[in-house]
Amino acid sequence: MIWVDRYLHAVANYLPEESREDITQELKISLYEQLEDQSEALERALNEEEQKAFLKQLGHPMKVAAGYAKQQYLIGPTLYPFFKYILKLVISIVIAVQVGLTLVTVFTGSEVLSEMPGLLSRLFYGIIIAIGGTTGGFIVAEYTGEKIDWFENWDPSKLPPFPNLRISRSDNIFNLVFETIGLLWWNNIIHFTDSVTADSSIWHIGLAEGWATFYWPVNIILFGAIALHLHYLFSEYWDLPKISVGIVLDAATLVVLYGLSQLDPAIVFKGDITTASDGHQRLIGLLDGILWYILLGIALVVMYELYKHGKTLYQMKRGA
């Protein structure tokens, strides 16, 4: 009954969280009773194709789940789960396009840093327009009685794997923003303060020459991570290729972070160091220590991501 279990888990994804377990159990009992009746009539267990035909007759998991949803205004329960799915997809596309345009305009020099607020405002208005347009389209579909072919022509063979492990959009967007900022900083497109005050003097600091060795490895990792998370925006479930690429990027990131942590010193004064006092050298040591802890913090985050990817891979293998 693996197809029935996959169907039940797919339906559960679209059910209200507070009643998900009860409804799923009720539906499970009903489906298994119907399958038993059919097996008794045939005097044998149903094969995979017969199970799929049975599920096809029941309808798309989203449509079945809609029957248990609370009554919605403007958009009825039949279309509402599909509306939420399309709205998330459209917003993801808007974010992906805006992030891509931002990277292109910044790297080609056609936008300067001072115009970043304009880019953010365009992203905001793009999301508002996406929400309005999608909502309006579904309201029209609701009141005209337009049928959604996706509901009628769905294929049980395309049910998500069991257990179906959904990609977190919030985590994905956070990673995308963090990686984009990192890429812009690494390529000296956005700047943070590079001056400190010591002994009533202002000193400029910078990264040691050893950082240049990691220029391309870091760029490759960040570009790869951004491309991967942009792809995740258009995906709903984990699969083996996505997990594998994520694990490779996590491992490569840890290797680079280890190399950066071995630089000594990692931060240096810019200019004539012969005038630097012991206090200045202690300050450099302090800044080196702070940077080391920042790298450690990033490494811990990456190790946690690696753990989550490994756990997801284990669950996929176990459920296969």
N, C-alpha and C positions, 0 to 999 in steps of 0.2 A: 504493500500500500504506500510505497514511497511517493508516488505522484499525488495521492490524496494528502499526505503529510505536507508536501511542498505547497499544495494548494491552500491548505489551512493556514500555514505560516504566511503565505502571500496575502490572504484575506486579513489576517491579524494586523499586518502593517498599516492597514487603512482604517482600523477600528478605533473608536475613542479609547484612550488609555485606561480610563477608570473602569470600563466594562469589558476590556479586551479579553481577559482570561475567561470570564463567564460565557461570553458570546462564542468564543473559539471552542470551548468545551461542549457547549450546546450544539454547535454546528458539527463538530467532530462526531458526536453520538448519532446525529441525524444522517450524516453521510455514510458512516459505517453500517448503519441499519439498512440504508438503501442498497449499498453494495452487497450486503449479505443476502438481501432478497433477490438481487439479480444473480448472485452465485448459486443460490438454491434453485432458481428457475433453470439455470444452465447445467446444474449438477457438477459444477467445477468452479475453480477460482478464476476471476477475471484476469486476462492478460493485460500487458501495459497499454496496448492500443485501445482495448475496451475501457480501461480506466480513463484514458485521455478523452475518449468519446463521451463518457459519463460527465467528466468535468467540463467539457466543451458545452454540453447541454445546460449545465448549471449557470454558465456565464462567466465573464471576466471577474477575477477576485475583487477588483475595485467596485464593480457593479453590485456584487453580492454584499460587500461591506456597506455600500450606500444604503441598503435596506435597513440597516441598524442605526444609521446616523440620525441625530436630532433634526427636526425640520428647520431648514435654512430659509432666510428671506432673500428675495431676488434670485438666488441660484438654488434650485431644489436639490434634494438629497441624492438624486441620480447623477447629476453633473458635478456636485460639489467636490468629491474626492479627485475627480479629473481636473477640476479647476485649480485645486491646490497644487497638484502635480505640475501642471502647465505653468502656473504662476512662479513656482520655484525655479523651473527650467528657464523661463524668460528672464527672470532677475539674474540668474547665474550667467546667462549669455550677455546681458548688459554689463555686468561686472567684468567678465572676461574680455569683452571688446574694449572697455574703457581702460583696463590695466594694460592691454596690448598697445592701444593708441598712446598711452602715457609713456610706455617704454620707448616706442618708436620716436615720438616727438622729442623726448628728452635726449636720446642718444644721437639724433640727427641735428640737434641744436635748434630746431624750429620753435621750441618752447624754452623759456628760461625758468629758473626756480621760482622767481617772483610770481609766475603765472600758475603755480601749482593750485592755489585756491580756486582758480577758474576751472581747472580739471576736475577738482572734487565737486564743485557745484554742478558741472555737467553730468557727473556720475549720479548725483542726487536727483536731478531733474529727469535723467534717463530712467531711473528706477520708478519715479512717480508716474511717468508716462507709460512705462511697462505695466504697472499695476492697474492704471486707469484703462488702458487699451484691452488688457486681458479680461478684466472684470466686465467691461462693456460688451465684449464679444460673447462672453458666457451668459450674460443677462439676455442678450438677443437670442442666443440659442435656446435658452430656457423658455422664453415666451413665444418663440416660433415653433417649438416642438422639434427642432432639428435633431436628427439622430447622429450619434458619434459612431462612425464606422469602426473605430478602434475597439469598441465594446463588442461589436457583432462579429468581427473577423479575427479575434485573438486566437493564439495557438498555444495549447497547453504545454507543448514541447519547449516553449520559451519561458516557462516558470523559473523564477530565480532558484539557485541551488539551495539545498537544505543543509545546514542552517543558512538562511539568507542574511548576510552580514552587510548592513547598509553603511554607506560612506557618510560620515558626519559633515554636513555642509558648513556648519559654523567653524569646526576645526580647520576645514579646508580653506575657508576664506581667511581665517587668522594666519595660517601658514603662508598663504599667497601674499598678504599684505606685508608680513614680516620679511619674507624673502625678497620682495620687490624693494623695500627700503634698504635691506642689506646690499642688494646689487647696486643700487644707486650710490650708496655710501662707498662701497668698495671701489667703484669707478670714479670716485671724487666728483660726483655730480651734485650730491647734497653734502653739506659740511656741518660738523658740530664744532664747538669751540676748541681751539688749539692753543689757548693761552692760559697760564696760571700765574697767580701773584705770589711771590716769595721774597721776603726781606724788603718789602715795599717796592719791588721791581716786578715788571711783567715779563714773563718768559714764554717763548713759543716752543711747543713740543710737537713731536711727530713720531711716526712709526719707524722702527729700525730698518736698515736696508734688507735684512733677512726676510721681511714680509714680501718683498718683490718676487721671491722664489715661488710663492704660493698664488701669484696673481691669476694665472690661467686655471689652475685646479679649482680655486674658489669660484671663478666665473663660470666654469663648466658645471660645477655642482649647483650653483644658484640658478643658472639658465635651465638646467635639467629639472630642478625642483619646481620652478615656476611653470614650465611646460607641463609637467606631470600634474600639478594641482589645477591648472587650467583644464586639463583633460578630465580630472575628477569632477569638475563642476557639471559636466554633461553625463556623468555616470551615476547610477543609483546604488550599485552593489559592487563589492570587492570581487575580484577574480584573480587567478594565479598570476597572469602577466603584471597586473597593477601592483600586487603585493611584492612580486619579485623585484620590479624596478625600484619600488620604495625601499626595500631592504638594501639593495645595492647602493642607492644614494645615501642612506643613513650610515652604512658602513664607511663609504668614502668620506663622508663629512667627519666622522670620528677620527679617521686617519689624518685628515688635514688639521683638525683641531689639536690633535696630539703634537703634530709638527710645529704648529704655531705656539703651543705652550712651552716648547723647548727653546724658543728664542731667548737669548739673554745678552743684552737687555732687549725688551720688546719695544720700549719707548725711549726716545733720546731727545736732548735739547737741540733746537735748531740755532745755529749761529756759533759764536766763539765760546767754547766751553772752558777756556782757560780762566775766565772770570767767575766761573761757578764756584760757590762755596760748598762746605760740607752740608749745609742746610738744603741746598739745591739738589745735591746728590741723594740725600735722604728722601727728598720729595719724589725724585725719579724712582727710587726704590718703592715708595708707597704706591705710585701710579702703576708701576709694574705689577705689584701685588693685586691692585684692584682689577687690572686687565686680566690677570691670571684667573681671578674668581669669576669674571664675566665669561671667559672661555669655558671654565668649568660648568657654569650655569647653563650655557648653550649645549655643552656636551651632555649634561644630565637630561635636558629636554629631548635631545636627539636619541639618547639611550631609551628614554620612555617611549618615543615614537617607534623605535626598533622593537621594543618589547610588545607594543600594541600590534605591530605588523606580524611579529612572530606568533602572537596569540591568535590573531585572525587566521593566519596560515594553518596553525594547528587545528582550529575549529573547522576550517574548510576541509582539511584532510580527514578529520574525524567523522565529518558528516557526509563525506563522499561515498 
